């Protein structure tokens, strides 16, 4: 397998380079170091020069997508833009993956808890017009925290240009589901002081997330089968607020501050019909399970302050930062059990109540020093104090002996120091670094359910990369990176949650997982064609994953470090200006994954992928039409050792937009989603372990949406940002990593 992968990678890179060199010869006279998106036409007597505005750029440690150069950004959300970003995939259920795996979300170069807790809900409502670019940091260097995923999604808001005045953008949209949303951005500058505010609100209609699922399961120990028909509706709301300010003390000192966050809530109403049959097909038991979640929601608020001091020496910068964040989540659920036939339990209803709170303080110091003409040294340190606690109750009507009331506290101290070196000469950039992290955590049970335990961990995390600008058109980057995943409170919390057919509990003895990633990135940037090819290999020997067992008709779910993981894949991105008015954009990946759990003697492997393609056409009367195809879950999409999922049907979208008024300040867009299939269908399979299972689900997707966006005031006032600030790469299984 490794030889086949290596041969495939070499062949793809060789072909890509040959194609790029051929195209480069035709484009050399037109090229001015820009990538492509939408055509700009300039008439010079009888000569018409057609080029494309910058959209994708490759740097020595990241790939950047220029959102402001995409005309759809005026009336789209950030989640819509993510579907176009190289190495990013967003499936039909709006689950986000970066570089084929897990990731963390930053805003303006630092972690933003308000974006990390529930990224689907927030990014689905956030307008893209407020975003300057989206960066995929696929090889985080020593400056970034070792804990976290192997990639960072950095969302950079519009900022940096400083003139007097006020400007802003207001947007609104509604679709045939009856889901409205509204947003606004305002920035103002007076002298050395700049203030910006961003806010948005979205109300998600009940039928927008209505779904229906069927599941068939067979238990290997008895041969018994279970059938579950499940349906639910989820009305929801979310609102977000961000305030940003900056003050220039003088030309060398800048102070920035921000405060923001969001709240969300939803109600779930649904029902399950469950039947059990023995191996001969005779009915053993059946019942209906109507349920309600009258309260399910949470909030995240955070504030930070940064002081940036520059010296008279070019590129010498000292930055001091502090960040405070708090995240909370609450849940209340009531289940009834009716139409009972030979029930295997003694209760007729149960209820669940849970509350979790996460508080974090971070202090950070970064220093950047140029050493001669070609060398740059970065050093820094950080201290993080994390305070986590949760309280969970389960109550059973008619079976009080099963009631649970668990309180759990998990505190962590993290100290880190790093050194990073960059050497740049001509077309070569070399980067290397090492990071040391010490972490101490203590877990306890305030109500005496268990003994307190703690652990000290010492980790040294190296990284290295080389970037080679082969020509003005082509670049090549080779990188190796390591990272850590520390378990969060949700994975550690031992509280038992007992349902009719499943029992869930955390594992307080989890340890950190260590990831290793090797990648090659080749990019061609032309005036008519830009493409990116990136083979990647990822290895993890102690992955934190789900551990499933089943006995007596009950499935037990927890987490463990027993899993070993390998992923070998190739991601690609293409933008092609087919004619002066027609543009094609494609983004996708294909990868091979293998999970192995030695303790259960299980191995699962398979190929899968995803594809995004959009063709846009300029029409008369300043109209712009788009046709989009999204197909996620192609083949076998593996996420654990037990099985896989797939989405057999692509989603087709059509759009039509036009801008009005001076400077195109008003943009109107009409779009139709899922024009071929009314429902999105997904299928899941469990093929090994203590039981086998297959399921089929579908949910509403077809709708029509009308969007409007209006820009007012001067168009260049933006809040400045320091070059560096607090950067916490988050946990897995914690409040801020749910997706």
Buried (B, 14 or more C-beta within 10 A) or exposed (E): EEEEBEEEBEEBBEEBBEEBBEBBEEBEEBBEEBBBBBBEEEEEEEEEEBBBBBBBBBEBBBBBBBBBBBBBBBBBBBBBBBBBBBBBBBBBBBBBBBBBBBBBBBBBBBBBBBBBBBBBBBBBBBBBBBBBBBBBBBBBBBBBBBBBBBBBBBBBBBBEEBEEEBBBBBBBBBBBBEBBBBBBBBBBBEEEEBBBBBBBBBBBBBBBBBBBBBBEBBBEEBEBBBBBBBBBBBBBBBBBBBBBBBBBEEEEEBBBBBBBBBBBBBBBBBBBBBBBBEEEEEEBBBBBBBBBBEEBBBBBBBBBBBBBBBEEEEEBBBBBBBBBBBBBBBBBBBBBBEEEEEBEBEBBBBBBBBBBBBBBEBBBBBBBBBEEEBBBEBBBBBEBEBBBBBBBBBBBBEBEEBEBEBBBBBBBBBEBBBBBBBBBEEEEBBBBBBBBBEBEBEBBBEEEBEEEEEBEBEBEBBBBBBBBBBBBBBBBBBBBBBBBBBBBBBBBBBBBBBBBBEBBBBBBEBEBBBBBBBBBBBBBBBBBBBBBBBBBBBBBBBBBBBBBBBEEBBBBBBBBBBBBBBBBBBBBBBBBBEEBBEBBBBBBBBBBBBBBBEEBEBEBBBBBBBBBBBBBBBEEEEEBEBBBBBBBBBBBBBBBBBBBBBBEBBBBBBBBBBBEEEEEBBBBBBBBBBEEBEBBBBBBBBBBBBBBBBBBBBBBBBBBBBBBBBBEBBBBBBBBBBBBBBBBBBBBBBBBBBB
